[in-house]
């Protein structure tokens, strides 16, 4: 569906001041300066202007969203407050099932009956919290590969420059939040697909501890690596979303049964006493962009000035764990796709079938060895965390690449995200500034398993001292004038 608001009216509405964070919008909804219907109109108007060139949506559910927003206003007026997501517009990556829209996985392959008219557990939880679902947003096909315009789906582009890639595979969620087309959304992360697009879109993205959020109703990529996580402007907003998403559900065999922490309550702004390990060896690598290196060092200084103790560390078994993630997820992807690949090879996008077929080169012995490496790595990382509370690196060593010249080798070498998929630790990307070319890059904060509160606390403290997460793209602002 498309909005009924068009032309100059849409542009004028899109240019209206929009609260960029969930926290700010939630406050406005409660102090009476904004209604959920008005908030939805603002983000919808932005989508009317920006979605075409940026390629954020697969499908907008405007009528259902308007009904949900109106219902939220009625409930809030009646004194029924479901929490900070009540009335907040959110986008859903199109590999996650929603009852009111089909799921395509941005592919010609996925069978229409996949979602079967039901919400994934995470979507059901968001709706129960009063969130307004605005539609399904772009991804890489089946959350892997690279854009393939020949298949008829939108090609997602970076909100900070249409010639650049927003990262993947949660591309549409990243660009949608960056463009203000919704205030938060769901991505998935198997090797960095929440954190990479968060980094390259100038927003925040959390991959929580494996098993913390149920994956039922999500098309799998790598069964033992997949995570569904929040993507938002701020660490505080991500904490708000994870508080709703987290918790055991018996429909997911990987779901962990343990209490959900008070993520928002942990955001004190105080990080004095935290010990933060930094691995600066990555900054000296030949393919590390100089701007990434300088912005990382500046970010580390912010934490030190705020009272954290910063110590140098070395990530153990780094190359082996990164390889284990790449080999393992491709093997697991092949296990899911093998039958369709044999029958419908040409219907897959060329980058996707190439990526999944890489699993053919991973033998059963290789796969078993990768799992052994993961166990060794978990022990080594656990030992490392006995001396530190957090570990900081860049999210990616390179800024957003040109979309017409994507190099899989460059991207894999530039990502520092797969390491934490192998171990299952929580890891979050937060914006740390813009390069000299005006492109966003991110800082990665990793913590102990199930200690998301510490990760959020540090990220929020950094964002209380900086405003990188509030930077709007000059391109976006120009389109809204």
C-alpha positions as CSV (number, residue, x, y, z in Angstrom):
1,X,0.0,0.0,0.0
2,X,1.1,3.6,-0.5
3,X,0.3,6.7,1.5
4,X,-2.5,9.0,0.3
5,X,-0.3,12.0,1.1
6,X,1.6,13.2,-2.0
7,X,3.4,16.1,-3.6
8,X,4.2,19.3,-1.8
9,X,2.0,18.3,1.2
10,X,4.1,15.2,1.8
11,X,7.4,17.2,1.5
12,X,6.1,19.8,3.9
13,X,5.0,17.2,6.4
14,X,8.3,15.3,6.1
15,X,10.2,18.5,6.8
16,X,8.3,18.9,10.1
17,X,10.5,18.4,13.2
18,X,10.6,14.7,14.0
19,X,11.8,13.2,17.3
20,X,14.6,11.0,16.1
21,X,14.7,8.7,19.1
22,X,12.2,6.4,20.6
23,X,12.8,8.0,24.0
24,X,12.0,11.5,22.7
25,X,8.9,10.3,20.8
26,X,7.7,8.4,23.9
27,X,8.1,11.5,26.0
28,X,6.2,13.6,23.4
29,X,3.3,11.1,23.3
30,X,3.0,11.3,27.1
31,X,3.2,15.1,27.5
32,X,0.6,15.7,24.8
33,X,2.8,17.5,22.3
34,X,2.4,14.6,19.8
35,X,-0.1,11.9,19.1
36,X,0.8,8.4,17.7
37,X,-1.2,9.3,14.5
38,X,0.8,12.5,14.1
39,X,4.1,10.7,14.7
40,X,3.1,8.1,12.1
41,X,2.2,10.9,9.6
42,X,5.7,12.4,10.0
43,X,7.6,9.1,9.4
44,X,5.2,8.2,6.6
45,X,5.7,11.6,4.9
46,X,9.5,11.0,5.1
47,X,9.0,7.6,3.5
48,X,7.0,9.2,0.7
49,X,10.0,11.3,-0.2
50,X,12.9,9.1,0.6
51,X,11.9,5.5,0.1
52,X,12.1,5.6,-3.7
53,X,15.7,6.7,-4.0
54,X,17.0,4.9,-0.9
55,X,15.1,1.6,-1.4
56,X,14.0,0.9,2.2
57,X,10.6,-0.8,1.9
58,X,9.5,-4.0,0.2
59,X,5.9,-3.3,1.3
60,X,4.3,-0.6,3.4
61,X,1.3,-1.5,5.5
62,X,0.0,2.1,5.8
63,X,-3.7,1.2,6.6
64,X,-2.8,-1.3,9.3
65,X,-0.2,1.1,10.8
66,X,-2.7,3.9,10.9
67,X,-5.2,1.7,12.7
68,X,-2.6,0.7,15.2
69,X,-1.5,4.3,15.8
70,X,-5.1,5.4,16.3
71,X,-5.6,2.5,18.8
72,X,-2.5,3.5,20.6
73,X,-3.8,7.1,21.0
74,X,-7.1,5.8,22.4
75,X,-5.3,3.5,24.8
76,X,-2.9,6.2,26.1
77,X,-5.8,8.6,26.5
78,X,-7.7,6.0,28.5
79,X,-4.7,5.6,30.8
80,X,-3.5,2.3,29.4
81,X,0.2,2.7,28.9
82,X,1.9,-0.4,27.5
83,X,5.4,0.9,27.8
84,X,7.9,3.1,25.9
85,X,7.2,1.4,22.5
86,X,3.5,2.2,22.7
87,X,2.6,4.2,19.5
88,X,6.2,4.0,18.1
89,X,6.6,3.2,14.4
90,X,8.9,0.3,13.7
91,X,10.1,-1.5,10.5
92,X,10.5,-5.2,10.1
93,X,13.2,-6.9,8.1
94,X,11.5,-9.0,5.4
95,X,12.8,-12.4,6.6
96,X,10.7,-12.1,9.7
97,X,7.0,-13.1,9.5
98,X,4.2,-10.7,10.0
99,X,0.5,-11.5,10.0
100,X,-0.5,-8.5,7.9
101,X,2.0,-8.8,5.1
102,X,3.8,-11.5,3.1
103,X,7.4,-12.4,3.8
104,X,9.6,-12.6,0.7
105,X,13.2,-12.7,2.0
106,X,13.7,-10.5,-1.0
107,X,13.7,-13.6,-3.1
108,X,11.7,-15.4,-5.8
109,X,12.2,-18.6,-3.9
110,X,10.5,-18.2,-0.6
111,X,7.1,-19.9,-0.6
112,X,4.1,-17.6,0.0
113,X,2.9,-19.8,2.9
114,X,6.0,-19.2,4.9
115,X,4.4,-16.8,7.4
116,X,1.0,-18.5,7.1
117,X,-0.8,-15.3,8.4
118,X,1.0,-15.3,11.7
119,X,3.5,-13.1,13.4
120,X,6.9,-14.2,14.4
121,X,7.3,-14.3,18.2
122,X,9.3,-11.0,18.2
123,X,6.7,-9.2,16.1
124,X,3.9,-10.5,18.4
125,X,5.8,-9.1,21.4
126,X,6.2,-5.7,19.7
127,X,2.5,-5.5,18.9
128,X,1.6,-6.5,22.4
129,X,3.8,-3.6,23.6
130,X,1.8,-1.2,21.4
131,X,4.3,-0.7,18.6
132,X,3.1,0.4,15.2
133,X,4.4,-1.8,12.5
134,X,4.9,0.2,9.3
135,X,5.9,-2.5,6.9
136,X,8.5,-5.0,5.6
137,X,11.9,-3.6,4.7
138,X,14.7,-4.6,2.3
139,X,17.5,-7.1,3.0
140,X,19.9,-9.1,1.0
141,X,18.3,-12.1,-0.5
142,X,17.9,-14.6,2.3
143,X,20.1,-12.3,4.4
144,X,23.2,-13.1,2.4
145,X,25.0,-12.3,-0.9
146,X,24.7,-8.8,-2.3
147,X,22.1,-6.7,-4.2
148,X,20.9,-8.2,-7.5
149,X,18.7,-5.6,-9.3
150,X,17.8,-8.2,-12.0
151,X,15.3,-9.9,-9.6
152,X,13.0,-6.9,-9.4
153,X,13.5,-6.0,-5.8
154,X,14.6,-2.5,-4.6
155,X,18.3,-2.0,-4.2
156,X,18.9,-0.5,-0.8
157,X,21.2,2.5,-0.8
158,X,22.9,4.5,2.0
159,X,21.0,7.4,3.5
160,X,24.3,9.4,3.6
161,X,25.0,9.0,-0.1
162,X,23.1,7.1,-2.7
163,X,26.3,5.9,-4.3
164,X,27.2,3.9,-1.2
165,X,26.0,0.6,0.3
166,X,24.2,0.8,3.7
167,X,25.6,-2.6,4.6
168,X,23.7,-5.8,4.9
169,X,21.9,-7.8,5.3
170,X,19.6,-5.6,7.4
171,X,20.0,-2.8,4.9
172,X,16.4,-1.4,4.9
173,X,16.3,-1.3,8.7
174,X,19.5,0.7,8.8
175,X,18.6,3.2,6.1
176,X,15.0,3.5,7.3
177,X,16.1,4.5,10.8
178,X,18.8,6.8,9.4
179,X,16.2,8.5,7.2
180,X,13.6,8.8,9.9
181,X,11.1,6.5,8.0
182,X,10.6,4.7,11.3
183,X,12.2,5.2,14.7
184,X,13.5,1.6,15.2
185,X,13.3,-1.8,13.6
186,X,14.3,-5.4,13.6
187,X,17.4,-6.8,11.8
188,X,19.1,-10.1,12.0
189,X,22.7,-10.8,12.7
190,X,24.5,-14.0,11.6
191,X,27.9,-12.6,11.0
192,X,27.3,-8.9,11.5
193,X,24.1,-8.1,9.6
194,X,22.7,-5.9,12.4
195,X,26.0,-4.3,13.3
196,X,27.5,-3.6,9.9
197,X,24.5,-1.7,8.5
198,X,24.2,0.1,11.9
199,X,27.8,1.2,11.5
200,X,27.4,2.3,7.9
201,X,24.1,4.0,8.5
202,X,25.1,6.0,11.5
203,X,22.8,4.3,14.0
204,X,22.9,1.8,16.8
205,X,22.5,-2.0,16.4
206,X,22.6,-4.7,19.1
207,X,23.4,-8.4,18.7
208,X,22.5,-9.7,22.1
209,X,23.7,-13.0,23.6
210,X,22.8,-16.0,21.4
211,X,19.5,-17.4,22.6
212,X,18.4,-14.3,24.4
213,X,15.7,-13.5,21.8
214,X,13.6,-16.3,20.1
215,X,14.0,-16.7,16.4
216,X,10.8,-18.5,15.6
217,X,9.1,-17.1,12.5
218,X,12.4,-15.9,11.0
219,X,13.9,-17.5,7.8
220,X,17.2,-19.0,9.0
221,X,20.6,-18.4,7.5
222,X,22.9,-20.1,10.0
223,X,21.0,-22.0,12.7
224,X,23.6,-21.7,15.3
225,X,24.7,-18.2,14.6
226,X,21.4,-16.3,13.9
227,X,20.1,-13.5,16.1
228,X,17.2,-11.1,15.7
229,X,18.2,-7.7,17.2
230,X,17.0,-4.1,17.5
231,X,18.3,-1.3,15.3
232,X,17.6,2.2,16.6
233,X,19.2,5.7,16.8
234,X,20.5,5.2,20.3
235,X,21.7,2.6,22.8
236,X,18.8,3.7,25.1
237,X,16.3,3.0,22.3
238,X,17.9,-0.4,21.6
239,X,17.6,-1.2,25.4
240,X,13.9,-0.3,25.2
241,X,13.3,-2.7,22.3
242,X,15.4,-5.5,23.7
243,X,13.4,-5.4,26.9
244,X,10.4,-6.3,24.9
245,X,12.1,-8.8,22.6
246,X,14.0,-10.8,25.1
247,X,12.8,-13.8,27.0
248,X,12.3,-17.5,26.6
249,X,9.9,-19.0,24.1
250,X,9.5,-22.8,23.8
251,X,8.9,-22.5,20.0
252,X,12.7,-21.9,19.6
253,X,15.0,-24.7,20.7
254,X,17.9,-22.2,21.0
255,X,15.9,-19.9,23.3
256,X,17.5,-19.6,26.7
257,X,15.2,-19.7,29.8
258,X,16.5,-17.1,32.2
259,X,15.1,-13.8,33.6
260,X,15.3,-10.6,31.5
261,X,17.4,-7.9,33.0
262,X,16.3,-4.3,33.5
263,X,18.2,-2.9,30.5
264,X,16.7,0.6,30.7
265,X,17.2,0.9,34.4
266,X,20.9,0.2,34.0
267,X,21.4,3.4,32.0
268,X,22.9,5.5,34.7
269,X,25.3,7.5,32.5
270,X,28.1,6.4,34.9
271,X,30.9,4.2,33.7
272,X,33.4,5.0,36.4
273,X,35.0,1.7,37.5
274,X,34.4,-0.2,34.3
275,X,37.5,-1.7,32.8
276,X,37.4,-1.6,29.0
277,X,39.8,-3.7,26.8
278,X,40.8,-2.2,23.5
279,X,42.5,-4.2,20.7
280,X,44.3,-1.4,18.8
281,X,46.2,-3.9,16.6
282,X,43.3,-3.7,14.1
283,X,44.0,0.0,13.6
284,X,47.5,-0.7,12.3
285,X,46.3,-3.1,9.6
286,X,47.0,-2.0,6.1
287,X,43.4,-2.0,5.0
288,X,42.1,-0.1,8.1
289,X,40.9,3.3,6.9
290,X,42.8,6.2,8.5
291,X,39.6,8.0,9.5
292,X,38.3,4.8,11.2
293,X,41.5,4.5,13.1
294,X,41.5,8.2,14.3
295,X,37.7,8.1,15.2
296,X,38.3,4.9,17.2
297,X,41.1,6.5,19.2
298,X,38.9,9.5,19.8
299,X,36.1,7.3,21.0
300,X,38.3,5.4,23.3
301,X,39.4,8.7,24.8
302,X,35.8,9.6,25.6
303,X,35.5,6.5,27.7
304,X,38.7,7.1,29.5
305,X,37.7,10.7,30.2
306,X,34.4,9.5,31.6
307,X,36.2,7.4,34.3
308,X,36.6,4.0,32.7
309,X,39.9,2.2,32.9
310,X,41.2,1.4,29.5
311,X,43.7,-1.4,29.0
312,X,45.2,-3.0,25.9
313,X,44.1,-6.5,25.0
314,X,44.5,-8.9,22.2
315,X,41.4,-10.8,20.9
316,X,42.4,-14.5,21.2
317,X,41.9,-17.0,18.3
318,X,40.6,-14.1,16.1
319,X,41.3,-15.5,12.6
320,X,40.2,-18.9,13.6
321,X,36.9,-17.8,15.1
322,X,36.1,-15.5,12.2
323,X,36.7,-18.3,9.8
324,X,34.6,-20.6,11.9
325,X,31.7,-18.2,11.6
326,X,32.0,-17.8,7.8
327,X,32.5,-21.5,7.1
328,X,29.8,-22.6,9.7
329,X,27.1,-20.2,8.5
330,X,27.6,-21.1,4.8
331,X,27.4,-24.8,5.7
332,X,24.2,-24.2,7.6
333,X,22.8,-22.0,4.9
334,X,23.5,-24.8,2.3
335,X,21.7,-27.3,4.5
336,X,18.6,-25.1,4.4
337,X,18.8,-24.2,0.7
338,X,20.3,-27.2,-1.0
339,X,17.0,-28.6,-2.4
340,X,15.9,-25.3,-3.8
341,X,19.4,-24.6,-5.2
342,X,19.3,-27.8,-7.2
343,X,15.8,-27.2,-8.5
344,X,15.7,-23.4,-8.9
345,X,19.3,-22.3,-9.3
346,X,18.5,-19.5,-11.8
347,X,15.8,-18.0,-9.6
348,X,18.3,-17.2,-6.9
349,X,20.2,-13.9,-7.3
350,X,23.6,-14.5,-8.6
351,X,25.4,-13.2,-5.5
352,X,23.2,-15.3,-3.2
353,X,23.6,-18.6,-5.0
354,X,27.3,-18.0,-5.2
355,X,27.5,-17.3,-1.4
356,X,25.4,-20.3,-0.4
357,X,27.2,-22.6,-2.9
358,X,30.5,-21.8,-1.0
359,X,29.1,-24.2,1.6
360,X,29.8,-27.0,-0.9
361,X,33.6,-26.5,-0.3
362,X,33.2,-27.0,3.5
363,X,33.5,-30.7,4.3
364,X,31.8,-32.4,7.2
365,X,35.2,-32.6,8.9
366,X,35.7,-28.8,8.3
367,X,32.3,-28.1,9.9
368,X,33.1,-30.3,13.0
369,X,36.5,-28.6,13.3
370,X,34.8,-25.2,13.2
371,X,32.6,-26.2,16.1
372,X,35.7,-27.3,18.0
373,X,37.3,-24.0,17.3
374,X,34.2,-22.2,18.6
375,X,34.4,-24.1,21.9
376,X,38.1,-23.3,22.3
377,X,37.4,-19.7,21.4
378,X,34.6,-19.4,24.0
379,X,37.0,-20.6,26.7
380,X,39.6,-18.1,25.6
381,X,37.2,-15.2,25.5
382,X,35.8,-16.2,28.9
383,X,39.3,-16.0,30.3
384,X,39.9,-12.6,28.7
385,X,36.7,-11.2,30.3
386,X,38.0,-12.1,33.7
387,X,40.1,-9.0,33.5
388,X,37.8,-6.6,31.6
389,X,34.1,-5.7,31.5
390,X,33.9,-4.7,27.9
391,X,36.0,-5.0,24.7
392,X,36.0,-2.2,22.1
393,X,37.0,-2.3,18.4
394,X,35.7,-0.6,15.3
395,X,32.7,-2.3,13.9
396,X,34.2,-2.3,10.5
397,X,37.7,-1.2,9.4
398,X,36.4,0.5,6.3
399,X,33.7,3.1,5.7
400,X,30.6,2.3,3.5
401,X,31.9,1.0,0.1
402,X,30.6,2.2,-3.3
403,X,27.5,0.2,-4.2
404,X,28.6,-0.3,-7.8
405,X,32.0,-1.8,-6.8
406,X,31.2,-4.1,-3.9
407,X,34.1,-6.5,-3.1
408,X,33.2,-9.5,-1.0
409,X,36.8,-9.9,0.0
410,X,37.2,-6.3,1.1
411,X,34.0,-6.5,3.1
412,X,34.9,-9.7,4.9
413,X,38.4,-8.4,5.6
414,X,36.9,-5.1,6.9
415,X,34.3,-6.6,9.2
416,X,35.2,-7.2,12.9
417,X,31.7,-8.6,13.6
418,X,31.8,-12.4,12.9
419,X,34.1,-13.1,15.8
420,X,31.2,-12.4,18.3
421,X,28.8,-14.6,16.4
422,X,31.2,-17.5,16.9
423,X,31.3,-17.0,20.6
424,X,27.7,-15.8,21.1
425,X,28.7,-12.8,23.2
426,X,26.5,-9.6,23.1
427,X,28.0,-7.0,20.8
428,X,26.6,-3.6,19.8
429,X,27.6,-1.0,17.2
430,X,27.2,2.7,18.0
431,X,28.0,5.7,15.8
432,X,31.4,7.2,16.4
433,X,31.4,10.0,13.8
434,X,31.8,10.7,10.1
435,X,34.8,10.2,7.9
436,X,36.3,13.1,6.0
437,X,34.0,12.1,3.1
438,X,31.0,12.5,5.4
439,X,30.3,8.8,5.8
440,X,29.3,7.2,9.1
441,X,31.3,4.5,10.9
442,X,30.7,2.6,14.1
443,X,32.3,1.5,17.3
444,X,31.7,-2.1,18.5
445,X,31.2,-2.8,22.2
446,X,31.2,-6.5,23.3
447,X,30.4,-7.9,26.8
448,X,30.1,-11.1,28.7
449,X,27.3,-13.4,27.9
450,X,23.9,-12.1,29.2
451,X,25.5,-8.9,30.4
452,X,23.8,-6.7,27.8
453,X,23.2,-4.2,30.6
454,X,26.9,-3.4,30.7
455,X,27.0,-3.0,27.0
456,X,24.0,-0.7,27.0
457,X,25.3,1.3,30.0
458,X,28.6,2.0,28.3
459,X,27.0,2.8,24.9
460,X,24.4,5.1,26.5
461,X,27.1,6.9,28.5
462,X,29.1,7.5,25.3
463,X,26.0,8.9,23.6
464,X,25.3,11.2,26.6
465,X,28.7,12.7,26.0
466,X,28.6,12.8,22.1
467,X,25.9,13.5,19.5
468,X,27.1,11.2,16.7
469,X,23.9,9.1,16.9
470,X,21.8,12.2,16.2
471,X,23.6,13.2,13.0
472,X,21.2,13.4,10.1
473,X,22.4,12.9,6.5
474,X,22.7,16.1,4.5
475,X,21.2,14.2,1.6
476,X,18.1,13.4,3.7
477,X,17.7,16.9,4.9
478,X,18.1,18.3,1.4
479,X,15.3,16.0,0.2
480,X,13.0,17.2,2.9
481,X,13.3,21.0,2.2
